[in-house]
Amino acid sequence: MKKFFIILIILMVGVSGVFAVVDITTMEDSFSTFSSDVAESLPFASTIGLNWSDAKVRGFPHFGVGLSVGAVMIPEDAFVALADSFNFSLPSAITDSGYGVPFPAYVIDARIGIPFLPIDIGAKLGVLTPEMSASLSSDVAVDYTLVGFDIRTPIIKGNLVLPAISLSAGYNYLSGGVNASVAGVGDLSSIDLNPVLDTVLSYTDPDIRFAWETHTIDFKLQVSKSLLIITPYAGLGYNYGWSKAGGGISSDIAYSKGETEASVRKALEDAGYDVELSNTGFTIFSEAAGGSFRAFGGLSVNLFILKLDLNAMYNISTQSLGASANVRIAF
């Protein structure tokens, strides 16, 4: 995870010198394109967690709880297009990886059988606050939330001969942001709000803000077969997300020509801009929706009630990869 935030900081170093001359229209257009480019990737990132090996649906009182950690790769084309729109070059850490930009995630996940019904329910939660992220880097403040749930029902219950097959439907919510304190942004002086307002937002020594949010629905078809202490599994999934991504600055803001925070926010919103504006920051978002198919598979090692899962994912739509690991207690 630390490596990911270092890469983001490197990216923001490349951006910082450009925002000194940017206007509100250019920012909105560029982040609109960026948001569209990542619309198929953010839902993919939200699927980390609840990818347990066993497709067999067990009733009450069967229960499990564990920790999942992983990462998916966001295609670098989205970042390259954003860089091109501002006429700057991305660092080699982004363009030369060959796999994209890693998006890490972790969740606490749990699953329980429901009495009298042939279903089980899973839930997951992962939260990272700026205070928790302080140990990663003194130059980065991070906020991160991933929550979700799913409901599974059996198609084939499985036995000594047949594998277990299940179908699930669920919902995920993913949001996050990075405030990066980057050297060399002292010349970054203002954002011109023309033609919305004849006003300039002025600030000094800002942090760069990068933010995202997505709501997704997710469907999975999974098959597994227990073989002594090993349970291999595979499946197909589809998710559809309503996402937005954006960026801006985090700094004390001054307004020209007597404007106030409230009047500037109202003018931007009336003009159709999706913004977060306060005395300490300005972020502009653009919305996009998109879905993607994925294939996944892996295996677990089962030591009595202790399970260790390894999982790999492939986003068929964006041709990007993901991987995760889970350790849990289940009975």
N, C-alpha and C positions, 0 to 999 in steps of 0.2 A: 504493500500500500504506500509506503514511504517513497518508493521509486516513482509511483504514479504522480504523486503530488510534486515531486521534483521536476518531472516532465512538464506538468502544467505550469510551473513557475518559469521554466525555460520558454514555453510557448508565450507566456505573458510578457517576458522580456522582449520577444520579437514584436509584440503588439504595441508596447508602451510608447514608442516614439511616434506612432501614427496618430493616436487619438488627439494629439495637440492641435490638429487641423480638421478634425472630423466635425460634421454637422449632424443634426438629428435625423435628417432624411437618409443620409448615407449609412448611419448606424442601423436604422430600422431595416433598410433594404438588405444590408449585409447579414444581419442576424436572422432575417426572414429566410434567406437562402440557407444559412447554417442550420436553423431549426428544421427545415424541410429535409436536409441531408441526414440529420441524426434521428429523424422520426421513426425509422425502422430499427435503430440501435438502442435507444433508451428503453423501449419495452423489453428488448432482449436482456438488457442488464437487470431489469426488475425480476427476472425469473430465477435468480440465484436463491436457493433455499427451497425446502420441501421436495427436493429431488432425491428422495430415498429409494433404495434399491428394490425393496419388496413391493410388488404390485398387488399382493394379496390383501384384500380388505377384511380386516378382523373387527368383530363387534366388541362392545363393551364387556369387560373392563380393560381391554388391551390399550396400551398407552406407550408413548415414546416422547423423549425430549432430547435435543442435542444442539450442537453448534455447527453452522455451515459457513465456510469462507470460500471465496472464489473471485474470478474476474472474467469479464468478457472484453473483446476487442472491438472498439468503435473504428470503422473505416477512416483512414486518414484523409480521404478525399474531402470530407466535410471541413477539416481544418485547412487543407490546401486551398479550397475555394474561398474560405474566409480570408486567408492571407493574400490571395490574389486580388480580392476586392479592395484591400487596403494597400496593395502594391509593396508588400514586404515578403521576405523569404523566411520560411520556417527553418528552425535548426535541424541538424541531421538526426537528432534523437527522435524527431517525429517522422521525417520523410524517409529515413533509411531503415526503419525497423522491419518493413515488409509485412507486418502483421496488423498494423493499426495502433491506436492509442488505447492502453489498458484502462478499463473501468473496474475498480475493485469493489467488493461488497462483502458484508458479513451479516448474519442473522442468527438469533436464537429461534429454533423452530420446534414445533411439537405437533403430535397427531394423536387423536383419541377416537375409539370406536363409539358409536351411538347405540344406546339400548333399543332393541326391538326393530331396528331399521338396518338394512344391508348397506350402510354407508359409514365412512369415517370422515372426520373433519381435521384439517391441518391449519395451523396459523404460524406466522413468522413475524419477527420484529428485529430491526437493526437500527441503532441510533448512534450518531457520532456528533458531539457538540464541539464548538471551537475550543472550549476549555480542555476537552478530552484529547483534541488533536495537537495541543501545544507541544507534546513530547515528540511529535513528528518533525517539526521545524519551527524555529522561532519566527520565521518569515511568513508563515501560513496559518490562517484560521479557517477551519473547515466546519460546515454543518451538513448533516447527512441523515436522511430518514428513509427506511425501506420497511413497509408493512404489507401484509397480504394474508389471504386465506384461500383454501380450496375445499371442495367436497368431492369425494371419490365414491364410485359405485363399481361393483365387480361386473365384468362381462363373462369371464370364466374364473371360478374360484380357485382352481388349481388343485392337483392331487399328486400322487406318486408318478403319474405319467404326464399329465397335461400341465403346462405352465399356467401361472396366474396372469390374467389380463384385466386391467382396470381402465376406467375413463374418468377424468376429473375436469372440473370447471372451477375457475377461481378469479380473484381480483387482486391486483398489486398496485401499490402507490409508492412511487420513488421520487424524492426531491433531494436537492443538494446544492451546495455552493462552496466556492473557494474565494477567500480574500487573500491575495498574494502581495506582500510588501516587496517590491522589486526595485533594485538599484537602477538609476538612470531615468526616472520619470519626473525629475524636477522641472523639466521644461513643459510638462503637461499642464496646460493652463486653463482650458475652458471647453465647454460644449455649446455650440451655437444652436439655439432653438428656432431660428428662422426656417421656414416661413410660418410656423405655428405662432410664435411670439417674437417680438423684437427684443429678445432677452438672451443673455449669456450666463450660463452656470459657471462660476469661477471657483477654484479650489486649489490647494497646494499640497504637495507630497501625498498624492492619493495611493491607496491600494487598488489593485485591479480586481474587479468582481466578475466571476464567471458562475452562472447559475442555470439550473434545469429543473423540470418537473414533468412527471408523466403519470397518467392513470391508465391501467391496462386491464383487459379481460384476457384470460388465458385458458386454453384447453389442452389436455394431454391424454394420449393413448399410450399405455405402458405395458410391457410384458416382462416377466421375470420367472426364474426357475431356481429353486434352492437345491444346491448340490453339496451336501455335507456342510462344511463351514463357509462355502463360497456361494454367493447369489449374484450371478450375472443378470443384467437387465438392459433394455433398450426401449426407445419410444419415439414418438413424433409429437410435436407440439405446434400450436398456432396461438399467437397473441396479437391483439390489436390495441394500440395506445393512442391516447389523446395527449400530446406532449407540447411543451414549450421550452425554449432555450434562449438564453440571452447573456448579456454582459454589460459592464459599465464600470463605475468607480465607487470606492468606499472612502469618503473623506468629508470633512466639514465643508459645506457648500454655502457660497454667497450668491445672491441674486442681484442682477443689475436693474436699474430703472424702477426701483421700488416694488418689484414683484415679491410675492411671498410663496412659501412652500405650497400652501393650499391653492393659490391662484394658478401657479405653474402646473401643478398636478391636474387640476380641472381642465385647463386649456389643452394639455396633452391628451387626456382621456377623451375629451370632446372631439379631438381631431383623430381619434381612433388608435392612439398608441397605447400599448399595454406596458405600463411602467410601474416600478417601485421607486418612490421618491420620499426622502426624509432629509432632515438636517445633516445626516451623516452618510448619505449615499444616493446614487442614481443607477438604476438598472433598467434596461429596455429588453422586452421579451417579444418573441414572435412565435405564433402557434403553428402546429402541424399535426396531422394525424397519419397513421400508417400501421400496417400489420406485417408480420413475417412468419414464415414457417421455420421450424428448427428440428433437427434430429439430435438425439442424445442417447447416451449409453454409458455403461461402466460396470462396476462390480462392488460388492461389499464383502468384507471378512467378518464373520459372525462368531464371537467368542462369548457364548452364553447370552447374557442380556446386553453385552457391549457390541456395538456395530461400528465399523469403519467403512465409509463409502468413498469411492473415487469416481468422479463423473466428468465426462467431456460433452460439449455441446457444439453444434455447427449451425449457424444461421444461414439457411438456404437462400434467403432473399438477398442478404448482403455479403455472403460468402466469408463471414468472419467466425472466429473461434471463441470458445469460452471453456472454462474448467472450474470445478469446485470440489471441495472435500467436506465430508460431514462425519462427525463423531457423535454418537448418541447412546442412550440407554433405552431399550425398548423391551417390552414384555407383553 
